[in-house]
């Protein structure tokens, strides 16, 4: 009974926090904005790589400690995502700008 109430309280707190931060005029420091932009720049790539990398590490789950395997998978997924996204996802603005110029569709 208390587990459900606790989970509802925590999820409600997160929802309130996200709603509050969207409508507040709080200015985030530039360093935090850079970190958020870095994480957001490869979020789709990390989404696509999570399952395949976890599937590749699945045979090692019986031979390794679960915590160390989690840390290794977390680092591997983030590293691979940043590496792949630096060539693809981060360059989408430059690619779209190139095609807009090429086909004379700029504003």
Order of alpha helices (4+ residues) and beta strands (2+ residues): alpha-alpha-alpha-alpha-alpha
